[in-house]
Amino acid sequence: MSGTPPPYLPPPGPPPAGPPPTFLVSSGPPPPRPSRGPVIALAAIGVAIVTCLAVAVPLLLTDDETPADLGAVRAYDDLPVEHTRDDVDYPQRPAVGGEHDPTWLDCGVYDEPVREENAVHDLEHGTVWISYDPDLGADDVERLADQLPQNGILAPYPGLSAPVVATVWGRQLELEGADDPRLPLFIRRYGGGETAPEPFASCAGGVSDPGGTDSPEEPGTSV
């Protein structure tokens, strides 16, 4: 026997690694994507609500907060300006202009009716004449007096067709009361004598008797 040792053989190891695992890929239809239908529907509802509010809110404001205007002012043009000592049968109540007494009334607040022929002379000078129903309450009369311009006359007037009537030469507005918001608008628009034949004259210095006078010697007589 030969003394040469047998060759070295390594001990048996684990079996060789096999091929990598294979992943199966489905050839069927892709999974459904989340639907956007509910989102679109909600957005449409929101737009509808906003649109309804945009329409409804202005309507509410229009009903409750309609701004006052002077659309109801009545106009009378081409009125005569001659003086007369006679009583005049005016077609409007109160008169808005026309023939009038040579004497005008003094500006101010009167607690009894004033003679129209004299008051119309004031209108010719650009005066604002505020007439009120004699049954109007004292607080309302005071409220009217507070709004009376310096070149103005305030007096009761029996038989008015409205609680308060504001008049300048050729323009007149019936009002619902002393707190009617159109009164200050009327005064602001016409209180400067814009429609009067003698807009820069004054009602100061006229006769203070509400019954007026047709005497040429009385104060406030113009030629």
QUIKAWO-V43353 format. One record per residue. N is the residue number from 1. PSI is psi in whole degrees, -180 to 180 (999 if undefined). Layout:
# QUIKAWO-V43353
N&PSI / N&PSI
This chain:
# QUIKAWO-V43353
1&139 / 2&150 / 3&8 / 4&127 / 5&154 / 6&153 / 7&153 / 8&132 / 9&123 / 10&150 / 11&152 / 12&132 / 13&-174 / 14&156 / 15&150 / 16&148 / 17&138 / 18&-179 / 19&153 / 20&148 / 21&150 / 22&130 / 23&133 / 24&128 / 25&124 / 26&137 / 27&7 / 28&-178 / 29&149 / 30&155 / 31&147 / 32&140 / 33&154 / 34&138 / 35&141 / 36&4 / 37&-51 / 38&-37 / 39&-44 / 40&-40 / 41&-43 / 42&-40 / 43&-40 / 44&-40 / 45&-42 / 46&-42 / 47&-40 / 48&-40 / 49&-45 / 50&-41 / 51&-43 / 52&-41 / 53&-39 / 54&-31 / 55&-41 / 56&-40 / 57&-47 / 58&-34 / 59&-40 / 60&-43 / 61&-36 / 62&-40 / 63&-39 / 64&-22 / 65&42 / 66&123 / 67&143 / 68&148 / 69&176 / 70&29 / 71&-21 / 72&3 / 73&131 / 74&136 / 75&138 / 76&114 / 77&171 / 78&46 / 79&140 / 80&153 / 81&10 / 82&153 / 83&148 / 84&146 / 85&0 / 86&161 / 87&145 / 88&135 / 89&93 / 90&141 / 91&-20 / 92&154 / 93&111 / 94&167 / 95&149 / 96&1 / 97&-180 / 98&-165 / 99&147 / 100&167 / 101&148 / 102&-17 / 103&136 / 104&164 / 105&152 / 106&150 / 107&157 / 108&-170 / 109&128 / 110&142 / 111&11 / 112&160 / 113&147 / 114&156 / 115&125 / 116&-41 / 117&-33 / 118&-38 / 119&-34 / 120&-32 / 121&-37 / 122&-41 / 123&-37 / 124&-28 / 125&2 / 126&16 / 127&147 / 128&122 / 129&113 / 130&118 / 131&148 / 132&155 / 133&133 / 134&-20 / 135&0 / 136&141 / 137&156 / 138&-38 / 139&-38 / 140&-38 / 141&-41 / 142&-37 / 143&-38 / 144&-41 / 145&-34 / 146&-26 / 147&-6 / 148&127 / 149&166 / 150&-38 / 151&62 / 152&160 / 153&133 / 154&128 / 155&151 / 156&156 / 157&107 / 158&142 / 159&19 / 160&149 / 161&-1 / 162&160 / 163&-37 / 164&141 / 165&128 / 166&132 / 167&137 / 168&175 / 169&116 / 170&1 / 171&141 / 172&145 / 173&124 / 174&134 / 175&155 / 176&-14 / 177&-175 / 178&-24 / 179&13 / 180&123 / 181&-10 / 182&-18 / 183&-52 / 184&-31 / 185&-42 / 186&-45 / 187&-41 / 188&-36 / 189&-41 / 190&-4 / 191&-11 / 192&9 / 193&26 / 194&-30 / 195&-4 / 196&147 / 197&-31 / 198&70 / 199&-20 / 200&8 / 201&-179 / 202&159 / 203&1 / 204&148 / 205&7 / 206&-176 / 207&139 / 208&-7 / 209&120 / 210&-21 / 211&-9 / 212&-170 / 213&153 / 214&18 / 215&127 / 216&-15 / 217&-11 / 218&154 / 219&152 / 220&12 / 221&131 / 222&155 / 223&999
